[in-house]
Amino acid sequence: MHDIVAIYTNGETAVHHVARAVRDLGVYSQVVFTPAMLASLGAQAIILCDETTAPEASVPMLALDSTHPIDVEALKHFLFETAALTASWSLEAFIEEQVRRIKEQVGDKRVLLGLSGGVDSSVAALLIHRAIGDRLVCVFVDHGLLRKGEAAMVEQLFREHHKINLVKVDAEDRFLTALSGVADPEEKRKIIGRLFIDTFHDAGRALGEISFLAQGTIYADVIESQNPAKAEGLAIKSHHNVGGLPADLQWELVEPLRELFKDEVRKIGAILGLPSQLLTRHPFPGPGLGVRCVGAVTKERLNTLREIDAIFIDEVRKAGLYDEVFQAIACLLPVKSVGIRAGGRSHQEVCSLRAVQSVDAIHASWYPFDANLLRSISTRILSEVPTVSRVLYDISDKPPATIEWE
Ligand code: XMP
C-alpha cells in the first residue's frame, strides 16, 4: 500500500491543485472536508487549508495559509523529511491497483457500462476491460444527435481495435419521433434525458443477468458533491445530468476513476492505448446536437449541422488552434435568411459558430480567431453546405451567455 496525505479544508476555496501537487510528487492525496472523513481516510500526513482548525491527530501536519502559489520545495520538505513518506504512487501503480480492485469487486459477474465516446467513459471501459475482459458489456446509444462519423469511430475503436464487447443501439428514430415539433429547450432536454435512460435500461435488460453498472465518475464530481460549501452550485448545474443516468438503479456501481483528476484520467487513457484525438476532445453535451439545433430538431437540420460542425472543427484543427480553445461549437438558429443560390433567392439556414477559452466551464471568454481564418471557415461552409445561407460568429462571454445556446 502507498502513503496517503489528507488535504483538509472547509471547502471555501478550491484546493484541487494542492492535491495535484502532492500527487505529482508521487504521494497519493485526497481532499477531505470533515473530521469524520479525515478519520476514515487514515492518512499518514495532513495538509491544512482555508485556516481549518488542526484536528486531533498523531500524524505530521502542515498549515498552508495561502495555497497560491504552492511552494513546492516546502511541500517536498514536509512530505519527505518531516513526514518521511515514500514517493511510491504513480498512474501505472494506480492501474494495477484498480484492476485488482475491480476483479475483487466483480468476481465472476458481469458489468454494464454506458459508453458515450467521451473521455471518462472511454477510459473506464478500457480499465474495466483490462480487469474482466468480455464480462464487461458496453452499451453505446446512438440517439441520432451525434457528430459526423462519431458512431463509426466508437465502433471501430472499441469493438474492432480493442475487442471490447460493444452493443450499439440504433435509437435515432425513437429520439427524432419523440422530438418531432418540440422547440422548447427545456422540453427537448427532458425528452432526450428520459428517452436515454429508457433506451439504456431496455438494452441492459435485454442482456440478461448483469450485476454491476460502471460509471466514469471522476474526482472533480466526487469533491463537488461532498463539498458542504458548494450545495448551491450543484443545483445550478443539475440540468447537466441530462444524458446521464439517475442514482437509483438496480445495479451496484463500479467507479474506477472516482479518485482521479481529469488530466490523470487522460494520462491513464494514453497508457491504456486510447488515441490522443479522443483524449483531448472538447466537451460535448449528453443531449448532443439536440441542444445545438436551436428550435425544432429534424433529421435534415441535424445533417446540415453535422456538416457545419465537421468543417468548423477541421479548420480549427488545421489552424493548430484546437487544443488552445476549450470548446468550439456550431449551432443552427431558428431563423431562415435570404441567400442567392443558382441565380435565385432562397431562404436557408443560419448558423452560429462559437469558440471559447475557459478553465472550468463556469467562466468563458469568446476566442478571437483571426479574420482570415473566419473567412476561410465561412467560405467553406457556404460552398460545401448548400442548405446554409449565413454564418455568424458568437462574441458573447460567459456570464451572462452560457457556452451552449440552449
Ligand atoms: P453551459 O452551456 O451551461 O455549459 O455554459 C457548460 C459546459 O457544460 C456542457 N454541457 C453539458 N454537458 N450534459 C453534459 O454532459 C449536458 O446536458 C450539458 N449541457 C451543457 C457544455 O458543453 C459546456 O462544456
Residues whose N, C-alpha, C, O or C-beta is under 5 A from the ligand:
A	BS01	XMP	H239 H240 V242 G243 P283 F284 P285 G286 P287 A361 T402 I403 E404
